[in-house]
Amino acid sequence: GGGGGGGGGEKLLAIECDGPMHFMRTSGGTYRIDGSTYARNRALRKLGFDVLCISLHKWDGMKKDERDGYLSRELRERGIVV
């Protein structure tokens, strides 16, 4: 089978920064990823990757220290210490 990182405890992580073309607005006014972005994430997961998607809108609204904290939390939740 494909990917998976082997038995050495290796973790595969794809970090995607998604701009406005990756989202569609729902009737309730919220945003969801579009079909092609969903397919990309699914394909990466099938290859053994954990996928961290960061919306450009969210990222642009953060200050540097907020960005650092956000990334640190997301990585820590995945068992990755930097």
All heavy atoms as a GROMACS GRO file, in nm:
protein
  625
    1GLY      N    1   0.084  -0.120   0.000
    1GLY     CA    2   0.000   0.000   0.000
    1GLY      C    3   0.086   0.123   0.000
    1GLY      O    4   0.203   0.120   0.030
    2GLY      N    5   0.027   0.237  -0.026
    2GLY     CA    6   0.105   0.359  -0.040
    2GLY      C    7   0.127   0.434   0.089
    2GLY      O    8   0.049   0.428   0.181
    3GLY      N    9   0.238   0.507   0.095
    3GLY     CA   10   0.267   0.604   0.200
    3GLY      C   11   0.275   0.542   0.338
    3GLY      O   12   0.323   0.434   0.358
    4GLY      N   13   0.226   0.617   0.434
    4GLY     CA   14   0.216   0.564   0.568
    4GLY      C   15   0.335   0.592   0.657
    4GLY      O   16   0.323   0.589   0.777
    5GLY      N   17   0.452   0.619   0.603
    5GLY     CA   18   0.565   0.658   0.684
    5GLY      C   19   0.641   0.544   0.750
    5GLY      O   20   0.728   0.568   0.829
    6GLY      N   21   0.606   0.420   0.724
    6GLY     CA   22   0.681   0.309   0.778
    6GLY      C   23   0.656   0.288   0.926
    6GLY      O   24   0.568   0.347   0.986
    7GLY      N   25   0.736   0.205   0.989
    7GLY     CA   26   0.715   0.170   1.128
    7GLY      C   27   0.800   0.249   1.225
    7GLY      O   28   0.800   0.220   1.343
    8GLY      N   29   0.876   0.347   1.179
    8GLY     CA   30   0.968   0.419   1.266
    8GLY      C   31   0.909   0.536   1.339
    8GLY      O   32   0.981   0.619   1.391
    9GLY      N   33   0.778   0.546   1.347
    9GLY     CA   34   0.716   0.657   1.417
    9GLY      C   35   0.718   0.786   1.338
    9GLY      O   36   0.686   0.891   1.390
   10GLU      N   37   0.757   0.779   1.214
   10GLU     CA   38   0.761   0.898   1.129
   10GLU      C   39   0.620   0.947   1.100
   10GLU      O   40   0.530   0.870   1.075
   10GLU     CB   41   0.831   0.860   0.998
   10GLU     CG   42   0.850   0.974   0.902
   10GLU     CD   43   0.925   0.927   0.779
   10GLU    OE1   44   1.048   0.913   0.786
   10GLU    OE2   45   0.858   0.904   0.677
   11LYS      N   46   0.603   1.080   1.106
   11LYS     CA   47   0.473   1.140   1.077
   11LYS      C   48   0.484   1.221   0.948
   11LYS      O   49   0.580   1.293   0.928
   11LYS     CB   50   0.430   1.232   1.190
   11LYS     CG   51   0.405   1.158   1.321
   11LYS     CD   52   0.358   1.254   1.428
   11LYS     CE   53   0.342   1.186   1.560
   11LYS     NZ   54   0.227   1.101   1.571
   12LEU      N   55   0.386   1.206   0.864
   12LEU     CA   56   0.381   1.282   0.740
   12LEU      C   57   0.275   1.389   0.757
   12LEU      O   58   0.161   1.361   0.793
   12LEU     CB   59   0.345   1.192   0.623
   12LEU     CG   60   0.442   1.078   0.595
   12LEU    CD1   61   0.386   0.986   0.488
   12LEU    CD2   62   0.577   1.133   0.554
   13LEU      N   63   0.312   1.514   0.732
   13LEU     CA   64   0.220   1.626   0.748
   13LEU      C   65   0.226   1.714   0.625
   13LEU      O   66   0.334   1.756   0.583
   13LEU     CB   67   0.256   1.707   0.872
   13LEU     CG   68   0.176   1.834   0.897
   13LEU    CD1   69   0.029   1.802   0.924
   13LEU    CD2   70   0.236   1.914   1.011
   14ALA      N   71   0.110   1.739   0.567
   14ALA     CA   72   0.098   1.835   0.457
   14ALA      C   73   0.033   1.960   0.514
   14ALA      O   74  -0.073   1.951   0.578
   14ALA     CB   75   0.014   1.777   0.345
   15ILE      N   76   0.097   2.074   0.495
   15ILE     CA   77   0.040   2.201   0.539
   15ILE      C   78  -0.003   2.276   0.415
   15ILE      O   79   0.079   2.305   0.327
   15ILE     CB   80   0.140   2.283   0.621
   15ILE    CG1   81   0.184   2.205   0.745
   15ILE    CG2   82   0.079   2.418   0.661
   15ILE    CD1   83   0.291   2.272   0.828
   16GLU      N   84  -0.131   2.304   0.407
   16GLU     CA   85  -0.188   2.374   0.292
   16GLU      C   86  -0.242   2.509   0.337
   16GLU      O   87  -0.316   2.516   0.436
   16GLU     CB   88  -0.301   2.292   0.230
   16GLU     CG   89  -0.259   2.161   0.170
   16GLU     CD   90  -0.189   2.176   0.036
   16GLU    OE1   91  -0.193   2.286  -0.023
   16GLU    OE2   92  -0.132   2.077  -0.011
   17CYS      N   93  -0.204   2.614   0.269
   17CYS     CA   94  -0.260   2.746   0.295
   17CYS      C   95  -0.357   2.776   0.182
   17CYS      O   96  -0.317   2.795   0.068
   17CYS     CB   97  -0.149   2.850   0.303
   17CYS     SG   98  -0.209   3.011   0.356
   18ASP      N   99  -0.485   2.774   0.215
   18ASP     CA  100  -0.590   2.782   0.114
   18ASP      C  101  -0.649   2.922   0.104
   18ASP      O  102  -0.699   2.977   0.202
   18ASP     CB  103  -0.702   2.682   0.147
   18ASP     CG  104  -0.654   2.538   0.140
   18ASP    OD1  105  -0.563   2.511   0.059
   18ASP    OD2  106  -0.707   2.454   0.213
   19GLY      N  107  -0.642   2.978  -0.017
   19GLY     CA  108  -0.701   3.108  -0.044
   19GLY      C  109  -0.849   3.097  -0.075
   19GLY      O  110  -0.909   2.990  -0.065
   20PRO      N  111  -0.909   3.208  -0.114
   20PRO     CA  112  -1.055   3.214  -0.131
   20PRO      C  113  -1.111   3.118  -0.236
   20PRO      O  114  -1.227   3.078  -0.227
   20PRO     CB  115  -1.083   3.359  -0.168
   20PRO     CG  116  -0.952   3.417  -0.208
   20PRO     CD  117  -0.846   3.337  -0.141
   21MET      N  118  -1.031   3.078  -0.333
   21MET     CA  119  -1.082   2.990  -0.438
   21MET      C  120  -1.103   2.846  -0.388
   21MET      O  121  -1.161   2.765  -0.458
   21MET     CB  122  -0.987   2.989  -0.558
   21MET     CG  123  -0.970   3.124  -0.624
   21MET     SD  124  -1.126   3.195  -0.682
   21MET     CE  125  -1.163   3.086  -0.816
   22HIS      N  126  -1.059   2.816  -0.267
   22HIS     CA  127  -1.074   2.682  -0.211
   22HIS      C  128  -1.203   2.667  -0.129
   22HIS      O  129  -1.230   2.561  -0.075
   22HIS     CB  130  -0.955   2.647  -0.122
   22HIS     CG  131  -0.828   2.629  -0.198
   22HIS    ND1  132  -0.788   2.507  -0.246
   22HIS    CD2  133  -0.733   2.717  -0.237
   22HIS    CE1  134  -0.673   2.521  -0.311
   22HIS    NE2  135  -0.638   2.648  -0.306
   23PHE      N  136  -1.280   2.775  -0.118
   23PHE     CA  137  -1.397   2.775  -0.032
   23PHE      C  138  -1.522   2.816  -0.109
   23PHE      O  139  -1.514   2.887  -0.208
   23PHE     CB  140  -1.378   2.873   0.085
   23PHE     CG  141  -1.264   2.834   0.175
   23PHE    CD1  142  -1.136   2.882   0.152
   23PHE    CD2  143  -1.285   2.749   0.281
   23PHE    CE1  144  -1.030   2.846   0.233
   23PHE    CE2  145  -1.179   2.712   0.364
   23PHE     CZ  146  -1.052   2.761   0.340
   24MET      N  147  -1.635   2.771  -0.056
   24MET     CA  148  -1.763   2.817  -0.109
   24MET      C  149  -1.847   2.861   0.010
   24MET      O  150  -1.834   2.806   0.121
   24MET     CB  151  -1.832   2.708  -0.189
   24MET     CG  152  -1.853   2.580  -0.118
   24MET     SD  153  -1.917   2.456  -0.232
   24MET     CE  154  -1.916   2.314  -0.125
   25ARG      N  155  -1.930   2.958  -0.012
   25ARG     CA  156  -2.014   3.012   0.094
   25ARG      C  157  -2.145   2.934   0.100
   25ARG      O  158  -2.209   2.911  -0.002
   25ARG     CB  159  -2.042   3.159   0.069
   25ARG     CG  160  -2.106   3.228   0.185
   25ARG     CD  161  -2.121   3.376   0.157
   25ARG     NE  162  -2.161   3.440   0.280
   25ARG     CZ  163  -2.125   3.559   0.317
   25ARG    NH1  164  -2.046   3.630   0.238
   25ARG    NH2  165  -2.165   3.610   0.429
   26THR      N  166  -2.183   2.894   0.221
   26THR     CA  167  -2.308   2.821   0.238
   26THR      C  168  -2.424   2.918   0.250
   26THR      O  169  -2.404   3.038   0.268
   26THR     CB  170  -2.303   2.733   0.365
   26THR    OG1  171  -2.299   2.819   0.480
   26THR    CG2  172  -2.183   2.640   0.364
   27SER      N  173  -2.545   2.866   0.244
   27SER     CA  174  -2.663   2.952   0.256
   27SER      C  175  -2.670   3.016   0.394
   27SER      O  176  -2.731   3.122   0.410
   27SER     CB  177  -2.790   2.871   0.229
   27SER     OG  178  -2.799   2.763   0.321
   28GLY      N  179  -2.605   2.956   0.493
   28GLY     CA  180  -2.602   3.013   0.628
   28GLY      C  181  -2.496   3.119   0.648
   28GLY      O  182  -2.480   3.173   0.757
   29GLY      N  183  -2.418   3.148   0.542
   29GLY     CA  184  -2.316   3.252   0.551
   29GLY      C  185  -2.180   3.204   0.598
   29GLY      O  186  -2.087   3.283   0.609
   30THR      N  187  -2.167   3.074   0.626
   30THR     CA  188  -2.038   3.021   0.665
   30THR      C  189  -1.964   2.972   0.540
   30THR      O  190  -2.020   2.970   0.431
   30THR     CB  191  -2.053   2.905   0.765
   30THR    OG1  192  -2.130   2.801   0.704
   30THR    CG2  193  -2.120   2.951   0.892
   31TYR      N  194  -1.839   2.936   0.558
   31TYR     CA  195  -1.759   2.888   0.445
   31TYR      C  196  -1.720   2.743   0.466
   31TYR      O  197  -1.690   2.701   0.576
   31TYR     CB  198  -1.633   2.974   0.429
   31TYR     CG  199  -1.664   3.113   0.382
   31TYR    CD1  200  -1.691   3.215   0.471
   31TYR    CD2  201  -1.669   3.142   0.246
   31TYR    CE1  202  -1.721   3.343   0.428
   31TYR    CE2  203  -1.698   3.269   0.201
   31TYR     CZ  204  -1.724   3.369   0.293
   31TYR     OH  205  -1.754   3.495   0.249
   32ARG      N  206  -1.720   2.669   0.356
   32ARG     CA  207  -1.677   2.528   0.355
   32ARG      C  208  -1.580   2.510   0.240
   32ARG      O  209  -1.589   2.580   0.139
   32ARG     CB  210  -1.797   2.436   0.334
   32ARG     CG  211  -1.900   2.446   0.444
   32ARG     CD  212  -2.007   2.345   0.421
   32ARG     NE  213  -1.945   2.214   0.411
   32ARG     CZ  214  -1.991   2.104   0.466
   32ARG    NH1  215  -2.102   2.107   0.532
   32ARG    NH2  216  -1.928   1.990   0.453
   33ILE      N  217  -1.492   2.410   0.255
   33ILE     CA  218  -1.400   2.384   0.145
   33ILE      C  219  -1.478   2.332   0.025
   33ILE      O  220  -1.582   2.270   0.040
   33ILE     CB  221  -1.287   2.286   0.184
   33ILE    CG1  222  -1.342   2.150   0.226
   33ILE    CG2  223  -1.199   2.345   0.292
   33ILE    CD1  224  -1.235   2.043   0.246
   34ASP      N  225  -1.426   2.360  -0.093
   34ASP     CA  226  -1.495   2.316  -0.215
   34ASP      C  227  -1.456   2.171  -0.247
   34ASP      O  228  -1.375   2.110  -0.179
   34ASP     CB  229  -1.467   2.410  -0.332
   34ASP     CG  230  -1.322   2.409  -0.377
   34ASP    OD1  231  -1.242   2.325  -0.329
   34ASP    OD2  232  -1.287   2.493  -0.460
   35GLY      N  233  -1.518   2.118  -0.351
   35GLY     CA  234  -1.500   1.977  -0.386
   35GLY      C  235  -1.358   1.941  -0.423
   35GLY      O  236  -1.309   1.835  -0.384
   36SER      N  237  -1.290   2.027  -0.499
   36SER     CA  238  -1.154   1.993  -0.540
   36SER      C  239  -1.058   1.996  -0.422
   36SER      O  240  -0.964   1.915  -0.414
   36SER     CB  241  -1.106   2.087  -0.651
   36SER     OG  242  -1.099   2.221  -0.605
   37THR      N  243  -1.080   2.085  -0.327
   37THR     CA  244  -0.997   2.091  -0.207
   37THR      C  245  -1.022   1.969  -0.120
   37THR      O  246  -0.929   1.908  -0.066
   37THR     CB  247  -1.023   2.221  -0.129
   37THR    OG1  248  -1.001   2.332  -0.217
   37THR    CG2  249  -0.933   2.234  -0.008
   38TYR      N  250  -1.148   1.929  -0.109
   38TYR     CA  251  -1.183   1.808  -0.035
   38TYR      C  252  -1.114   1.686  -0.098
   38TYR      O  253  -1.055   1.603  -0.028
   38TYR     CB  254  -1.335   1.789  -0.035
   38TYR     CG  255  -1.380   1.663   0.035
   38TYR    CD1  256  -1.395   1.660   0.173
   38TYR    CD2  257  -1.403   1.546  -0.037
   38TYR    CE1  258  -1.434   1.544   0.238
   38TYR    CE2  259  -1.443   1.429   0.028
   38TYR     CZ  260  -1.458   1.429   0.164
   38TYR     OH  261  -1.496   1.314   0.228
   39ALA      N  262  -1.116   1.678  -0.231
   39ALA     CA  263  -1.052   1.566  -0.302
   39ALA      C  264  -0.901   1.567  -0.279
   39ALA      O  265  -0.840   1.461  -0.259
   39ALA     CB  266  -1.085   1.572  -0.450
   40ARG      N  267  -0.840   1.684  -0.283
   40ARG     CA  268  -0.696   1.694  -0.258
   40ARG      C  269  -0.663   1.643  -0.118
   40ARG      O  270  -0.572   1.562  -0.100
   40ARG     CB  271  -0.652   1.841  -0.271
   40ARG     CG  272  -0.505   1.864  -0.236
   40ARG     CD  273  -0.474   2.006  -0.195
   40ARG     NE  274  -0.538   2.039  -0.068
   40ARG     CZ  275  -0.558   2.164  -0.026
   40ARG    NH1  276  -0.524   2.267  -0.100
   40ARG    NH2  277  -0.615   2.186   0.091
   41ASN      N  278  -0.739   1.689  -0.018
   41ASN     CA  279  -0.713   1.648   0.120
   41ASN      C  280  -0.733   1.497   0.137
   41ASN      O  281  -0.654   1.430   0.205
   41ASN     CB  282  -0.804   1.724   0.216
   41ASN     CG  283  -0.774   1.873   0.218
   41ASN    OD1  284  -0.674   1.919   0.165
   41ASN    ND2  285  -0.863   1.949   0.278
   42ARG      N  286  -0.836   1.443   0.073
   42ARG     CA  287  -0.863   1.300   0.081
   42ARG      C  288  -0.749   1.220   0.018
   42ARG      O  289  -0.704   1.119   0.073
   42ARG     CB  290  -0.996   1.269   0.012
   42ARG     CG  291  -1.036   1.126   0.026
   42ARG     CD  292  -1.175   1.104  -0.026
   42ARG     NE  293  -1.205   0.962  -0.018
   42ARG     CZ  294  -1.292   0.902  -0.092
   42ARG    NH1  295  -1.365   0.970  -0.178
   42ARG    NH2  296  -1.313   0.774  -0.081
   43ALA      N  297  -0.701   1.266  -0.097
   43ALA     CA  298  -0.590   1.196  -0.164
   43ALA      C  299  -0.464   1.199  -0.077
   43ALA      O  300  -0.394   1.098  -0.066
   43ALA     CB  301  -0.563   1.261  -0.300
   44LEU      N  302  -0.436   1.313  -0.015
   44LEU     CA  303  -0.319   1.322   0.073
   44LEU      C  304  -0.333   1.228   0.192
   44LEU      O  305  -0.237   1.161   0.231
   44LEU     CB  306  -0.299   1.466   0.121
   44LEU     CG  307  -0.243   1.563   0.016
   44LEU    CD1  308  -0.257   1.708   0.062
   44LEU    CD2  309  -0.097   1.530  -0.014
   45ARG      N  310  -0.452   1.221   0.249
   45ARG     CA  311  -0.474   1.131   0.363
   45ARG      C  312  -0.457   0.985   0.322
   45ARG      O  313  -0.402   0.904   0.398
   45ARG     CB  314  -0.611   1.157   0.424
   45ARG     CG  315  -0.616   1.287   0.503
   45ARG     CD  316  -0.747   1.307   0.578
   45ARG     NE  317  -0.744   1.435   0.646
   45ARG     CZ  318  -0.810   1.544   0.607
   45ARG    NH1  319  -0.887   1.540   0.499
   45ARG    NH2  320  -0.800   1.656   0.674
   46LYS      N  321  -0.503   0.951   0.202
   46LYS     CA  322  -0.486   0.813   0.154
   46LYS      C  323  -0.339   0.778   0.137
   46LYS      O  324  -0.300   0.662   0.147
   46LYS     CB  325  -0.560   0.794   0.021
   46LYS     CG  326  -0.710   0.779   0.038
   46LYS     CD  327  -0.779   0.753  -0.093
   46LYS     CE  328  -0.773   0.604  -0.121
   46LYS     NZ  329  -0.855   0.564  -0.235
   47LEU      N  330  -0.256   0.878   0.112
   47LEU     CA  331  -0.112   0.857   0.100
   47LEU      C  332  -0.042   0.853   0.235
   47LEU      O  333   0.080   0.836   0.242
   47LEU     CB  334  -0.050   0.967   0.013
   47LEU     CG  335  -0.085   0.962  -0.135
   47LEU    CD1  336  -0.035   1.087  -0.206
   47LEU    CD2  337  -0.028   0.836  -0.200
   48GLY      N  338  -0.118   0.872   0.343
   48GLY     CA  339  -0.062   0.864   0.477
   48GLY      C  340  -0.032   0.996   0.543
   48GLY      O  341   0.027   1.000   0.650
   49PHE      N  342  -0.072   1.106   0.479
   49PHE     CA  343  -0.047   1.238   0.536
   49PHE      C  344  -0.159   1.281   0.629
   49PHE      O  345  -0.276   1.255   0.602
   49PHE     CB  346  -0.037   1.345   0.425
   49PHE     CG  347   0.090   1.341   0.347
   49PHE    CD1  348   0.102   1.257   0.237
   49PHE    CD2  349   0.197   1.421   0.382
   49PHE    CE1  350   0.218   1.253   0.163
   49PHE    CE2  351   0.314   1.418   0.308
   49PHE     CZ  352   0.325   1.335   0.199
   50ASP      N  353  -0.122   1.350   0.736
   50ASP     CA  354  -0.218   1.429   0.811
   50ASP      C  355  -0.220   1.563   0.737
   50ASP      O  356  -0.116   1.609   0.690
   50ASP     CB  357  -0.169   1.446   0.954
   50ASP     CG  358  -0.269   1.516   1.044
   50ASP    OD1  359  -0.382   1.547   0.996
   50ASP    OD2  360  -0.236   1.542   1.160
   51VAL      N  361  -0.335   1.624   0.724
   51VAL     CA  362  -0.346   1.748   0.646
   51VAL      C  363  -0.388   1.861   0.739
   51VAL      O  364  -0.492   1.855   0.804
   51VAL     CB  365  -0.448   1.733   0.531
   51VAL    CG1  366  -0.456   1.860   0.450
   51VAL    CG2  367  -0.411   1.615   0.442
   52LEU      N  368  -0.306   1.963   0.744
   52LEU     CA  369  -0.336   2.085   0.818
   52LEU      C  370  -0.368   2.192   0.715
   52LEU      O  371  -0.281   2.231   0.637
   52LEU     CB  372  -0.218   2.128   0.905
   52LEU     CG  373  -0.222   2.268   0.966
   52LEU    CD1  374  -0.349   2.288   1.050
   52LEU    CD2  375  -0.098   2.293   1.048
   53CYS      N  376  -0.493   2.235   0.713
   53CYS     CA  377  -0.536   2.340   0.619
   53CYS      C  378  -0.551   2.470   0.695
   53CYS      O  379  -0.620   2.476   0.796
   53CYS     CB  380  -0.669   2.303   0.554
   53CYS     SG  381  -0.659   2.156   0.453
   54ILE      N  382  -0.487   2.572   0.643
   54ILE     CA  383  -0.496   2.705   0.703
   54ILE      C  384  -0.560   2.796   0.600
   54ILE      O  385  -0.510   2.809   0.489
   54ILE     CB  386  -0.356   2.758   0.739
   54ILE    CG1  387  -0.284   2.661   0.832
   54ILE    CG2  388  -0.367   2.897   0.800
   54ILE    CD1  389  -0.137   2.692   0.853
   55SER      N  390  -0.672   2.857   0.637
   55SER     CA  391  -0.735   2.948   0.542
   55SER      C  392  -0.655   3.079   0.542
   55SER      O  393  -0.615   3.130   0.647
   55SER     CB  394  -0.881   2.976   0.579
   55SER     OG  395  -0.891   3.068   0.683
   56LEU      N  396  -0.629   3.129   0.423
   56LEU     CA  397  -0.555   3.254   0.408
   56LEU      C  398  -0.627   3.367   0.480
   56LEU      O  399  -0.565   3.452   0.544
   56LEU     CB  400  -0.536   3.287   0.260
   56LEU     CG  401  -0.447   3.405   0.227
   56LEU    CD1  402  -0.307   3.386   0.283
   56LEU    CD2  403  -0.441   3.426   0.077
   57HIS      N  404  -0.760   3.365   0.477
   57HIS     CA  405  -0.838   3.468   0.544
   57HIS      C  406  -0.810   3.468   0.695
   57HIS      O  407  -0.787   3.572   0.755
   57HIS     CB  408  -0.988   3.447   0.518
   57HIS     CG  409  -1.076   3.540   0.592
   57HIS    ND1  410  -1.094   3.670   0.553
   57HIS    CD2  411  -1.150   3.523   0.704
   57HIS    CE1  412  -1.175   3.730   0.640
   57HIS    NE2  413  -1.211   3.642   0.731
   58LYS      N  414  -0.808   3.350   0.754
   58LYS     CA  415  -0.779   3.337   0.897
   58LYS      C  416  -0.635   3.379   0.926
   58LYS      O  417  -0.609   3.453   1.020
   58LYS     CB  418  -0.803   3.192   0.942
   58LYS     CG  419  -0.783   3.168   1.089
   58LYS     CD  420  -0.820   3.024   1.124
   58LYS     CE  421  -0.810   3.002   1.274
   58LYS     NZ  422  -0.856   2.868   1.312
   59TRP      N  423  -0.542   3.332   0.845
   59TRP     CA  424  -0.399   3.360   0.863
   59TRP      C  425  -0.373   3.510   0.855
   59TRP      O  426  -0.299   3.566   0.937
   59TRP     CB  427  -0.320   3.285   0.758
   59TRP     CG  428  -0.172   3.292   0.773
   59TRP    CD1  429  -0.086   3.368   0.700
   59TRP    CD2  430  -0.092   3.219   0.866
   59TRP    NE1  431   0.042   3.347   0.740
   59TRP    CE2  432   0.042   3.256   0.843
   59TRP    CE3  433  -0.120   3.127   0.966
   59TRP    CZ2  434   0.148   3.204   0.917
   59TRP    CZ3  435  -0.015   3.074   1.040
   59TRP    CH2  436   0.117   3.113   1.014
   60ASP      N  437  -0.431   3.575   0.754
   60ASP     CA  438  -0.409   3.719   0.736
   60ASP      C  439  -0.464   3.802   0.852
   60ASP      O  440  -0.419   3.913   0.877
   60ASP     CB  441  -0.472   3.768   0.605
   60ASP     CG  442  -0.388   3.731   0.484
   60ASP    OD1  443  -0.270   3.693   0.501
   60ASP    OD2  444  -0.440   3.742   0.372
   61GLY      N  445  -0.563   3.747   0.923
   61GLY     CA  446  -0.622   3.818   1.035
   61GLY      C  447  -0.544   3.803   1.166
   61GLY      O  448  -0.584   3.860   1.267
   62MET      N  449  -0.436   3.727   1.163
   62MET     CA  450  -0.358   3.703   1.285
   62MET      C  451  -0.231   3.788   1.285
   62MET      O  452  -0.171   3.812   1.181
   62MET     CB  453  -0.315   3.556   1.293
   62MET     CG  454  -0.424   3.458   1.312
   62MET     SD  455  -0.349   3.292   1.332
   62MET     CE  456  -0.478   3.190   1.267
   63LYS      N  457  -0.190   3.825   1.407
   63LYS     CA  458  -0.060   3.890   1.425
   63LYS      C  459   0.045   3.779   1.432
   63LYS      O  460   0.012   3.661   1.449
   63LYS     CB  461  -0.060   3.970   1.555
   63LYS     CG  462  -0.158   4.084   1.553
   63LYS     CD  463  -0.158   4.155   1.686
   63LYS     CE  464  -0.263   4.266   1.680
   63LYS     NZ  465  -0.303   4.311   1.811
   64LYS      N  466   0.172   3.817   1.420
   64LYS     CA  467   0.280   3.718   1.416
   64LYS      C  468   0.277   3.625   1.537
   64LYS      O  469   0.288   3.504   1.522
   64LYS     CB  470   0.417   3.784   1.405
   64LYS     CG  471   0.527   3.679   1.391
   64LYS     CD  472   0.665   3.737   1.398
   64LYS     CE  473   0.774   3.636   1.387
   64LYS     NZ  474   0.753   3.503   1.437
   65ASP      N  475   0.261   3.678   1.657
   65ASP     CA  476   0.261   3.592   1.776
   65ASP      C  477   0.140   3.499   1.776
   65ASP      O  478   0.147   3.385   1.823
   65ASP     CB  479   0.269   3.673   1.905
   65ASP     CG  480   0.154   3.769   1.923
   65ASP    OD1  481   0.103   3.823   1.823
   65ASP    OD2  482   0.114   3.793   2.039
   66GLU      N  483   0.027   3.544   1.722
   66GLU     CA  484  -0.091   3.458   1.710
   66GLU      C  485  -0.066   3.346   1.609
   66GLU      O  486  -0.107   3.232   1.631
   66GLU     CB  487  -0.213   3.539   1.667
   66GLU     CG  488  -0.260   3.639   1.771
   66GLU     CD  489  -0.367   3.733   1.720
   66GLU    OE1  490  -0.360   3.777   1.603
   66GLU    OE2  491  -0.460   3.761   1.798
   67ARG      N  492   0.002   3.379   1.500
   67ARG     CA  493   0.037   3.278   1.400
   67ARG      C  494   0.128   3.172   1.461
   67ARG      O  495   0.108   3.052   1.441
   67ARG     CB  496   0.105   3.341   1.280
   67ARG     CG  497   0.015   3.425   1.194
   67ARG     CD  498   0.093   3.492   1.085
   67ARG     NE  499   0.006   3.571   1.000
   67ARG     CZ  500   0.047   3.645   0.900
   67ARG    NH1  501   0.177   3.651   0.871
   67ARG    NH2  502  -0.038   3.714   0.827
   68ASP      N  503   0.230   3.218   1.534
   68ASP     CA  504   0.324   3.126   1.598
   68ASP      C  505   0.251   3.033   1.693
   68ASP      O  506   0.273   2.911   1.694
   68ASP     CB  507   0.433   3.202   1.672
   68ASP     CG  508   0.529   3.277   1.581
   68ASP    OD1  509   0.528   3.250   1.458
   68ASP    OD2  510   0.604   3.362   1.631
   69GLY      N  511   0.162   3.090   1.775
   69GLY     CA  512   0.086   3.010   1.871
   69GLY      C  513  -0.006   2.912   1.802
   69GLY      O  514  -0.018   2.796   1.844
   70TYR      N  515  -0.072   2.958   1.696
   70TYR     CA  516  -0.163   2.871   1.620
   70TYR      C  517  -0.089   2.751   1.563
   70TYR      O  518  -0.130   2.636   1.580
   70TYR     CB  519  -0.229   2.953   1.509
   70TYR     CG  520  -0.313   2.871   1.415
   70TYR    CD1  521  -0.439   2.826   1.451
   70TYR    CD2  522  -0.266   2.839   1.288
   70TYR    CE1  523  -0.516   2.751   1.365
   70TYR    CE2  524  -0.342   2.763   1.201
   70TYR     CZ  525  -0.468   2.720   1.239
   70TYR     OH  526  -0.543   2.645   1.154
   71LEU      N  527   0.023   2.777   1.496
   71LEU     CA  528   0.101   2.667   1.437
   71LEU      C  529   0.155   2.574   1.544
   71LEU      O  530   0.150   2.452   1.529
   71LEU     CB  531   0.216   2.721   1.352
   71LEU     CG  532   0.178   2.772   1.214
   71LEU    CD1  533   0.300   2.828   1.143
   71LEU    CD2  534   0.115   2.662   1.131
   72SER      N  535   0.204   2.630   1.655
   72SER     CA  536   0.256   2.546   1.763
   72SER      C  537   0.148   2.454   1.818
   72SER      O  538   0.172   2.335   1.839
   72SER     CB  539   0.311   2.633   1.877
   72SER     OG  540   0.426   2.702   1.835
   73ARG      N  541   0.028   2.507   1.840
   73ARG     CA  542  -0.083   2.425   1.891
   73ARG      C  543  -0.121   2.316   1.791
   73ARG      O  544  -0.140   2.200   1.830
   73ARG     CB  545  -0.206   2.512   1.918
   73ARG     CG  546  -0.204   2.583   2.051
   73ARG     CD  547  -0.337   2.650   2.081
   73ARG     NE  548  -0.383   2.741   1.976
   73ARG     CZ  549  -0.340   2.866   1.959
   73ARG    NH1  550  -0.248   2.916   2.040
   73ARG    NH2  551  -0.388   2.940   1.861
   74GLU      N  552  -0.134   2.354   1.664
   74GLU     CA  553  -0.173   2.255   1.563
   74GLU      C  554  -0.069   2.143   1.552
   74GLU      O  555  -0.105   2.026   1.538
   74GLU     CB  556  -0.192   2.323   1.426
   74GLU     CG  557  -0.314   2.412   1.418
   74GLU     CD  558  -0.444   2.335   1.421
   74GLU    OE1  559  -0.447   2.217   1.382
   74GLU    OE2  560  -0.545   2.394   1.463
   75LEU      N  561   0.058   2.178   1.558
   75LEU     CA  562   0.163   2.077   1.549
   75LEU      C  563   0.165   1.990   1.674
   75LEU      O  564   0.178   1.868   1.666
   75LEU     CB  565   0.299   2.144   1.526
   75LEU     CG  566   0.315   2.213   1.390
   75LEU    CD1  567   0.446   2.290   1.386
   75LEU    CD2  568   0.304   2.116   1.276
   76ARG      N  569   0.152   2.053   1.792
   76ARG     CA  570   0.151   1.979   1.918
   76ARG      C  571   0.036   1.879   1.921
   76ARG      O  572   0.052   1.765   1.965
   76ARG     CB  573   0.139   2.077   2.034
   76ARG     CG  574   0.231   2.050   2.148
   76ARG     CD  575   0.226   2.147   2.265
   76ARG     NE  576   0.126   2.249   2.266
   76ARG     CZ  577   0.145   2.378   2.232
   76ARG    NH1  578   0.265   2.418   2.192
   76ARG    NH2  579   0.048   2.465   2.238
   77GLU      N  580  -0.083   1.921   1.871
   77GLU     CA  581  -0.198   1.830   1.867
   77GLU      C  582  -0.171   1.709   1.780
   77GLU      O  583  -0.235   1.605   1.796
   77GLU     CB  584  -0.322   1.904   1.814
   77GLU     CG  585  -0.382   2.001   1.913
   77GLU     CD  586  -0.499   2.078   1.855
   77GLU    OE1  587  -0.545   2.045   1.743
   77GLU    OE2  588  -0.542   2.174   1.921
   78ARG      N  589  -0.077   1.722   1.688
   78ARG     CA  590  -0.042   1.611   1.598
   78ARG      C  591   0.082   1.537   1.648
   78ARG      O  592   0.138   1.453   1.578
   78ARG     CB  593  -0.018   1.666   1.458
   78ARG     CG  594  -0.148   1.712   1.393
   78ARG     CD  595  -0.122   1.802   1.273
   78ARG     NE  596  -0.242   1.821   1.195
   78ARG     CZ  597  -0.338   1.909   1.226
   78ARG    NH1  598  -0.325   1.986   1.332
   78ARG    NH2  599  -0.444   1.922   1.150
   79GLY      N  600   0.129   1.569   1.769
   79GLY     CA  601   0.244   1.501   1.827
   79GLY      C  602   0.376   1.547   1.773
   79GLY      O  603   0.476   1.477   1.784
   80ILE      N  604   0.379   1.666   1.713
   80ILE     CA  605   0.502   1.720   1.655
   80ILE      C  606   0.548   1.836   1.743
   80ILE      O  607   0.474   1.931   1.765
   80ILE     CB  608   0.479   1.769   1.511
   80ILE    CG1  609   0.431   1.654   1.424
   80ILE    CG2  610   0.606   1.833   1.455
   80ILE    CD1  611   0.380   1.696   1.288
   81VAL      N  612   0.670   1.826   1.792
   81VAL     CA  613   0.725   1.930   1.879
   81VAL      C  614   0.836   2.002   1.802
   81VAL      O  615   0.924   1.938   1.747
   81VAL     CB  616   0.781   1.869   2.010
   81VAL    CG1  617   0.838   1.978   2.100
   81VAL    CG2  618   0.674   1.789   2.082
   82VAL      N  619   0.826   2.134   1.800
   82VAL     CA  620   0.927   2.215   1.730
   82VAL      C  621   0.996   2.307   1.828
   82VAL      O  622   0.947   2.338   1.932
   82VAL     CB  623   0.869   2.297   1.614
   82VAL    CG1  624   0.827   2.205   1.501
   82VAL    CG2  625   0.753   2.381   1.659
   0.00000   0.00000   0.00000
